[in-house]
């Protein structure tokens, strides 16, 4: 398995634990609809949260959250719309990014960006 896949999987695990530690209920992990995928779907205070996790070993080329481009946002919205319909969710939703940056000594920093984007109509 490629190193970046391992890093991504580790970042998703850290993000999941972080959300749980902060009172979120994890509803789904790596949920897909067609080509669209959402890393984590969480729930807290009546809000369904669709989370993209970005893990990097360096910020030399930019912060991890800067790599959630418009195309990914659109794909997340498509998946979210399907999930909302399936779950018959009637309350608010939000799109978050959790950025995990690893250091050479295997420590990490985590940044949770709430309401990171709202896909356009």
N, C-alpha and C positions, 0 to 999 in steps of 0.2 A: 504494500500500500504506500502511496506517495506520502512524503512527510507533511505536505500541506493538508492532506486529508486527515492525518492524525491530529494536527494542530487544530483544525476546524472542529473535529469531534471533541477534543479536550476543551476547547472554548465553549462549545455548546453545553457540555457537562457543568462547567463552572457557572455559566449563565443560568442554567436550570437551578442549581443550588442557591445561587444568589437570589433568584426570584422567590423560591420557596422560603428562604430565610427572611424575606421581606413581605411575607404574607400572601403571596400569589399562589393560586392553585394551578398546577400545570394540567391542561386539558389534553394536549397532544404534542408530540415531538415529530419533526420532519414530516409534516402533513403535506400531502401532494394532491393536486387536482390538475390533471393533464401534465403540462410541462412546468406548472407553477408549484413552488414549494415554500412552506413557512417553517422556519426552524423550530420555533416554540409558539404554542398558543396557550395563553395564560388567562386567568380570571381573578379579578379583585374588585371589591366594592361595586359590583354590578357592571363592571367594564370588561369587555373581552379585548385582550391585548394580543396583537400579532407581532411577533418579535423576530427580527433578523439579527443573527449573531455573526459578527465579523471578528476573526482572530488573526493576529499577525505577530510575527517575531521581530518586527522592526517598524518604525514610523518613518523610515528614510524616504519613502515615496508618498507619505501622507498618513493621516489618521485612519484607522480601520473604518470608522463610520463614513468617511468620505467616499468609500467604494460601494455604497448602496446607490447605484445609478438609477435613472428614471425607468429603464427597462425592468429592473428588478422590482421597483416600486409598483409598476403596473402589474407584473406577475403576482406579487403579493396581494394586490387588491382583487385580482381575479380569484385567487384561492380563498381569500377572506370572504368574498361574496358567496361563494359556494358553501363554505363552512357555516356562515351565518344562516343560510337557508336551511341547511341540513339540521342544525341545532335549534332552529327557530328562535334565535336570539333577538330580542326586541329592544335591548338597551344600547348604551353607547359602546363604541369601539375605538381603538387607537392603534397606531403603528409605532412601535418602538425599535430602537437599535441598541444592542448591547455590544460594545467594543471591548475585546480582550487583547491586550498587548503583552506578550511574554518577553521576559528578559533572558539573557544568556544563562543565568543561574536558575532558570525554571520558575522564578517568581512571576507575577503578573500584576497588571493594573486593569481595572474594570471601570468602564464608563457606561452608565445607563442613560440613554437619550430618550426621554419620554416625548410622545408626540413628535417624533423625528420628521415625519412627512405626512402629507395627506394627498393621496393620488387625486389628480384632476379628473373631472368628468369627461 
